Amino acid sequence: MLVSDYFQIDSDLIRHFGYYDASYRVYPEIRYFTEAFDTHAYSTWLSHHKTARFCRTSSLYIHLPFDLSPRYYCHLNQIKFADKDSAKKYCEYLLREIELQGQLFKDAPMVEQLYFGDAPVFFNHAQLDSIIHTIGQNFNLMKDGKFCIEIDSRQISKHFLPALREMGFNFIVIVVQDFDRSMHRSIRNTQIENKALHAIRDAYHSGFKTIRIELFYGLPKQDLEDFAYIVERIIAANPHQINLLSYHHHFSQLKSPKNINSKESQSEDLKCEMLLFAITNLTDAGYIYIGMGLFVKGGDPLVTAKRQGSRHYGLQGYSVYPENCCVGLGLSSVGSTGPILNQNTNNLRDYCSKLEHNILPVWRGIELNSDDLMRRSVIQALISHSVLSIESVETFFPIDFENYFSKELTELAAYARSGLINLNDDEIVVTPKGQLLISNICAVFDKYLRTSQ
């Protein structure tokens, strides 16, 4: 795969198709969930269906919504500037939720993936241990599974990473982001930069199997020189994976600082420059782009899995494990089991109140119909394998693909003319150039997006 393939993407092409960067980790997106699918609907559905039928494998997502400083890019709820007592209280309710969910999933297969999201900095070692221990008591944890924890590079103490590794975490996601004009000209940002680089070094020394950097581009007031500097420093630190994320400021969730406003969002031209700079330098450094902004080292299992056709994509992103069932735990977390999707309440008081009465804090969700399931499988195939076999869709679903998706195929013709896909009677193939607009391609099959437009 040549870097020159990516450089055929230019601002004119992005302006023509737009830039839709939905992650498609869930389909439909969370905004289409309804409150009609509440705790009762969720519990009733699970009680009437054997989870083993839908869950050939399972994973857990645990949301720890406490942060020392706000993350304006985050779409999940955060509790800003919380204290240790708040974390202790939250931990107690989280343990109760784990027990309640464990009762519903007692027949589910082994948990192969565990993901602790957001900021564990407020939770001491004993509390994190208690969460893991309670999970082990209520779910069947795979001994050598993917046990991941996400941390902010600004919040790491000297002994934190070795302690996490000792608890059993083998995959670490380090988030790198800041809002100041320069990523390297101020004393404050030098400290942030050093924390990020030290975190990568300490993660290596602690023995983490996989180290991923979440790197945002297009931050407010950020220029290409700022971004280039941090990219070069991170490449030198040599993490196993680097995930490039286009920055979007969530003004509606938190009060923004005075030096950031909605008019300062970066232009698509500048974002395109940043993206192409990163692609060039990352590929020159030996990283392989596998899609959805993720770059990995050549020996990464995800590269092998794509060649073997065994790579999967779901709530926790790319994985070598099929994600038939993901249980969301904690405030505003999202779960998926077979044809149902659900999200917990984003209100802390409501979360605690329901669990005090042994009621799961499910707020909203959706049960997918046959059309939803088919479209989800199409989208996941394009993201996982870059190829969609039309015959395979017709084999699993009783449709004539050409007739059923006639509107979609008409739209895809424009992508084919621009070299983003190869389209014929047998398959749809996403080209290397098309990988950069994979969300746009998938959006063609998104019925909910089409309806809302």
C-alpha positions in Angstrom: 0.0 0.0 0.0 1.7 3.2 -1.2 1.6 6.6 0.5 0.9 8.1 -2.9 -2.5 6.3 -2.8 -3.5 8.4 0.1 -2.3 11.7 -1.5 -4.9 11.3 -4.2 -7.3 12.5 -1.4 -7.4 16.3 -1.6 -9.6 19.0 -0.2 -11.7 19.1 -3.4 -12.6 15.5 -3.0 -13.4 16.0 0.7 -15.6 19.0 -0.2 -17.4 17.0 -2.9 -18.3 14.1 -0.6 -18.2 15.9 2.7 -16.4 14.4 5.6 -18.5 12.1 7.8 -16.3 10.6 10.5 -18.8 8.5 12.5 -17.0 5.6 14.1 -19.8 3.1 13.3 -18.9 1.1 16.4 -22.6 0.8 16.8 -25.3 0.8 14.2 -27.5 2.7 14.4 -25.7 5.5 16.2 -26.6 6.2 19.8 -28.7 9.3 18.9 -31.3 6.9 17.4 -31.8 4.9 20.6 -35.2 5.4 22.2 -36.2 5.6 25.8 -39.0 3.1 25.1 -36.3 0.5 25.3 -35.7 0.9 29.0 -34.6 -1.3 31.9 -37.8 -3.4 31.7 -37.5 -4.0 28.0 -33.8 -4.9 28.4 -34.3 -7.3 31.2 -37.3 -8.9 29.6 -35.5 -9.4 26.3 -32.6 -11.1 28.0 -34.8 -13.3 30.3 -36.6 -14.6 27.2 -33.5 -15.3 25.1 -30.6 -17.6 25.9 -27.5 -15.4 25.8 -25.4 -18.3 24.7 -27.4 -18.2 21.4 -26.2 -14.7 20.6 -22.9 -14.5 22.5 -20.4 -16.8 21.0 -17.8 -14.5 22.7 -18.3 -11.6 25.0 -16.6 -8.5 26.2 -17.1 -5.9 28.9 -16.9 -2.1 28.8 -16.5 -0.3 32.1 -16.9 3.5 32.1 -15.1 5.4 34.9 -16.4 8.9 34.3 -14.1 10.9 36.6 -11.5 13.4 35.3 -9.1 15.9 36.7 -9.8 18.2 33.8 -12.5 18.2 31.1 -12.2 16.3 27.8 -14.1 18.4 25.3 -13.9 15.8 22.6 -15.6 13.1 24.8 -19.2 12.2 23.9 -19.7 10.1 27.1 -20.6 11.8 30.4 -17.8 12.9 32.7 -17.8 14.0 36.3 -15.4 16.8 36.3 -13.1 17.6 39.3 -14.7 14.8 41.5 -13.1 13.9 44.8 -12.0 10.6 46.2 -15.3 10.1 48.2 -17.3 10.4 45.0 -15.1 7.8 43.3 -15.6 5.5 46.3 -19.4 5.9 46.1 -19.4 5.3 42.4 -17.3 2.2 42.8 -19.8 0.7 45.2 -22.7 1.2 42.8 -20.6 -0.1 39.9 -19.9 -3.3 41.8 -23.7 -3.8 42.3 -24.3 -3.3 38.6 -21.7 -5.9 37.8 -23.5 -8.4 40.0 -26.9 -7.6 38.5 -25.6 -7.9 34.9 -23.7 -11.1 35.8 -27.0 -12.7 36.8 -28.5 -12.0 33.4 -25.3 -13.2 31.6 -24.6 -16.3 33.8 -24.9 -18.6 30.7 -22.7 -16.4 28.5 -19.4 -17.6 27.2 -16.0 -16.5 28.2 -15.1 -12.8 28.4 -12.3 -12.3 25.9 -12.1 -8.5 26.0 -12.2 -6.1 29.0 -12.0 -2.3 28.4 -11.8 0.3 31.2 -12.7 3.6 29.6 -11.8 7.1 30.6 -9.9 8.1 33.8 -9.1 5.6 36.5 -6.9 8.2 38.3 -9.5 8.8 41.0 -9.7 5.1 41.8 -7.0 3.6 44.1 -5.5 0.2 43.5 -7.8 -1.4 46.0 -10.9 -0.1 44.2 -9.7 -1.2 40.8 -8.8 -4.6 42.2 -12.3 -4.9 43.7 -13.9 -4.1 40.3 -11.7 -6.7 38.6 -12.4 -9.2 41.4 -16.2 -8.7 41.2 -16.1 -9.1 37.4 -14.2 -12.4 37.9 -16.8 -13.6 40.4 -19.7 -12.8 38.0 -18.3 -13.4 34.6 -16.0 -16.0 33.1 -12.8 -14.1 32.3 -10.4 -15.6 29.7 -6.9 -15.9 31.2 -5.0 -14.5 28.2 -7.7 -12.1 26.8 -7.4 -8.5 25.8 -7.6 -6.5 29.0 -7.4 -2.8 28.2 -7.4 0.4 30.2 -7.6 3.9 28.8 -5.6 6.7 30.6 -5.0 10.4 30.1 -1.2 11.0 29.7 -1.5 14.1 32.0 -2.7 11.9 34.9 -0.1 9.2 35.3 2.0 8.8 38.4 5.3 7.0 38.7 4.0 3.7 40.1 0.6 3.7 38.4 1.4 1.7 35.2 3.3 -1.1 37.0 0.3 -1.5 39.3 -2.1 -1.7 36.4 0.1 -4.4 34.7 0.1 -6.3 38.0 -3.7 -6.3 38.1 -3.7 -8.1 34.7 -4.1 -5.3 32.2 -2.0 -6.0 29.1 -3.3 -3.4 26.6 -3.0 0.4 27.4 -4.5 3.3 25.5 -2.8 6.6 26.2 -4.8 9.7 25.3 -2.8 12.7 24.1 -4.6 16.1 23.7 -4.4 19.7 24.8 -5.9 23.0 23.8 -3.1 25.6 24.0 -1.8 27.2 20.8 1.5 25.4 20.8 2.2 21.8 21.7 5.8 22.6 22.3 6.4 26.3 22.9 5.1 26.7 26.4 6.5 25.3 29.7 3.1 23.8 30.4 3.0 21.9 27.1 6.6 20.7 27.5 5.4 19.1 30.7 2.4 17.5 28.9 4.6 16.3 26.1 7.1 14.7 28.6 4.3 13.0 30.4 3.0 11.5 27.2 6.5 10.2 26.2 7.3 9.0 29.7 4.0 7.2 29.7 5.0 5.2 26.6 8.4 4.5 28.0 6.9 3.3 31.4 4.3 1.2 29.6 7.1 -0.6 27.8 9.0 -1.1 31.0 5.9 -2.4 32.8 5.5 -5.1 30.2 2.2 -4.1 28.4 1.7 -6.3 25.4 0.1 -3.5 23.3 0.5 0.3 23.7 -1.8 2.5 21.7 -1.7 6.3 21.4 -5.0 8.2 20.8 -3.8 11.3 19.0 -6.1 14.1 18.0 -5.6 16.4 15.1 -7.4 19.7 14.3 -7.4 21.0 17.9 -8.5 24.6 18.4 -5.7 27.0 17.3 -3.4 24.1 16.4 -1.3 24.6 13.3 0.5 22.1 11.1 3.9 22.9 12.8 2.4 22.1 16.2 0.9 18.8 15.0 4.0 17.8 13.1 6.2 18.2 16.2 4.1 16.0 18.4 3.7 13.3 15.6 7.5 13.1 15.2 8.0 12.8 19.0 5.4 10.1 19.3 6.9 8.1 16.4 10.3 8.3 18.1 8.7 6.8 21.3 7.6 3.8 19.1 4.2 2.8 20.4 2.6 -0.4 18.9 -0.4 1.5 17.6 -1.4 5.1 16.9 -5.0 6.1 16.4 -5.6 9.4 14.6 -8.8 11.1 15.7 -10.4 14.1 14.1 -11.1 16.6 16.9 -14.7 17.7 17.4 -15.5 20.0 20.3 -18.6 19.0 22.3 -19.7 22.5 23.4 -23.1 21.3 24.6 -21.7 19.0 27.4 -19.3 21.1 29.3 -18.6 24.8 29.8 -15.8 25.7 27.4 -12.8 27.6 28.5 -12.7 31.3 27.4 -9.9 30.7 24.9 -12.0 28.2 22.9 -15.1 28.9 20.8 -17.1 27.1 18.2 -15.8 29.5 15.5 -12.2 28.3 16.0 -12.8 24.8 14.6 -10.2 23.9 12.0 -10.9 24.0 8.3 -11.1 20.7 6.4 -8.2 21.8 4.3 -5.9 22.2 7.3 -7.2 18.9 8.8 -6.5 17.2 5.5 -2.9 18.6 5.6 -2.4 17.2 9.1 -3.9 13.9 8.2 -1.6 13.5 5.1 1.4 14.6 7.1 0.7 11.9 9.7 0.1 9.2 7.0 3.4 10.0 5.3 5.5 10.0 8.5 3.7 7.0 10.1 4.1 4.8 7.0 7.7 5.9 6.5 8.2 4.8 10.1 6.9 1.3 9.4 3.3 1.7 10.5 0.5 0.1 8.5 -2.9 1.9 8.1 -5.7 -0.6 8.6 -8.7 1.8 8.6 -10.8 4.1 10.8 -7.7 6.2 11.7 -5.7 3.3 13.1 -2.0 2.6 12.3 -0.3 -0.5 13.6 3.2 -2.0 13.5 3.8 -4.6 10.8 3.7 -7.6 13.3 0.5 -6.6 14.9 -2.1 -9.4 15.1 -4.7 -7.1 13.4 -2.6 -7.2 10.2 -2.5 -11.0 10.2 -6.2 -11.2 11.0 -7.1 -9.1 8.0 -5.1 -11.4 5.7 -6.9 -14.4 7.2 -10.3 -12.7 7.1 -10.7 -13.0 10.9 -10.6 -9.3 11.8 -13.6 -7.9 13.5 -15.0 -4.5 14.3 -17.5 -3.5 17.0 -18.0 -1.4 20.2 -14.3 -1.7 21.2 -13.0 -1.0 17.7 -10.8 -3.4 15.7 -10.2 -6.8 17.3 -9.1 -10.3 16.6 -12.1 -11.5 18.7 -15.6 -11.5 17.3 -17.8 -9.2 19.5 -21.2 -10.9 19.5 -21.9 -9.6 23.0 -20.6 -6.5 24.8 -21.9 -5.6 28.3 -21.7 -1.9 29.1 -21.2 -1.1 32.8 -21.1 2.3 34.4 -22.6 5.7 33.8 -23.7 6.3 30.1 -21.9 3.1 28.9 -23.2 1.3 25.8 -23.8 -2.4 25.4 -24.7 -4.8 22.6 -26.2 -8.3 22.7 -27.3 -9.9 19.5 -30.0 -7.7 18.0 -30.3 -5.3 20.9 -28.3 -2.2 21.8 -28.6 -0.3 25.1 -27.2 2.6 27.0 -27.1 3.4 30.7 -28.4 6.6 32.1 -26.1 9.6 31.9 -27.4 11.0 35.2 -25.3 10.0 38.2 -28.2 10.5 40.7 -30.5 8.4 38.6 -27.7 5.8 38.2 -27.3 5.4 41.9 -31.0 5.6 42.7 -31.8 2.7 40.4 -29.0 0.5 41.7 -30.1 1.2 45.3 -33.3 -0.6 44.4 -31.5 -3.4 42.4 -32.7 -2.0 39.1 -30.3 -1.9 36.2 -29.7 1.7 35.1 -30.6 1.2 31.4 -31.8 4.5 30.0 -32.5 3.8 26.3 -31.8 1.4 23.5 -33.2 -0.3 20.4 -34.0 -3.8 19.1 -32.7 -4.2 15.6 -35.0 -5.5 12.9 -33.8 -7.7 10.0 -33.0 -4.6 7.8 -30.9 -3.1 10.7 -29.0 -6.4 11.1 -28.3 -6.7 7.4 -27.0 -3.1 7.1 -24.9 -3.5 10.3 -23.3 -6.6 8.8 -22.6 -4.8 5.5 -21.0 -1.8 7.3 -18.9 -4.1 9.6 -17.7 -6.1 6.6 -16.5 -3.0 4.8 -14.7 -1.7 7.8 -13.2 -5.1 8.9 -12.2 -6.5 5.6 -12.4 -3.6 3.0 -14.4 -6.1 0.9 -18.1 -6.9 0.8 -19.1 -10.1 -1.0 -22.5 -9.6 -2.5 -23.1 -13.4 -2.6 -22.4 -13.7 1.1 -25.1 -11.1 1.9 -27.6 -12.8 -0.3 -26.7 -16.2 1.4 -27.4 -14.9 4.9 -30.3 -12.6 4.1 -33.2 -13.5 1.7 -32.7 -10.5 -0.7 -31.6 -9.7 -4.2 -28.8 -7.3 -3.4 -29.0 -5.3 -6.6 -32.7 -4.6 -6.1 -32.7 -4.2 -2.4 -29.8 -1.7 -2.4 -30.6 0.0 -5.8 -30.4 3.5 -4.3 -27.2 2.7 -2.5 -25.6 1.3 -5.6 -26.5 4.4 -7.5 -24.8 6.6 -4.9 -21.8 4.3 -4.7 -21.2 4.8 -8.4 -19.9 8.3 -7.7 -17.4 6.8 -5.2 -16.3 4.3 -7.8 -15.7 7.1 -10.4 -13.5 8.8 -7.9 -11.5 5.7 -7.2 -12.6 5.2 -3.6 -14.1 1.8 -4.3 -14.1 -0.9 -7.0 -17.7 -1.9 -7.7 -18.8 -4.9 -9.8 -21.6 -7.5 -9.7 -19.7 -9.7 -7.2 -18.3 -7.4 -4.6 -17.5 -3.9 -3.3 -13.9 -3.3 -2.6 -12.6 -0.3 -0.7 -9.4 1.0 -2.3 -6.4 2.3 -0.2 -7.5 5.8 -1.2 -11.1 5.0 -0.1 -9.9 4.0 3.4 -9.7 7.6 4.3 -13.4 8.1 3.5 -14.6 4.7 4.8 -17.2 6.3 7.1 -18.7 8.2 4.1 -18.9 4.9 2.1 -20.5 3.1 5.1 -22.9 6.0 5.5 -24.4 5.2 2.1 -25.9 2.1 3.8 -27.0 4.0 6.9 -30.8 4.0 6.7 -31.2 6.2 9.8 -28.9 8.9 8.4 -30.7 8.8 5.1 -34.1 9.2 6.8 -32.9 12.1 9.0 -31.5 13.9 6.0 
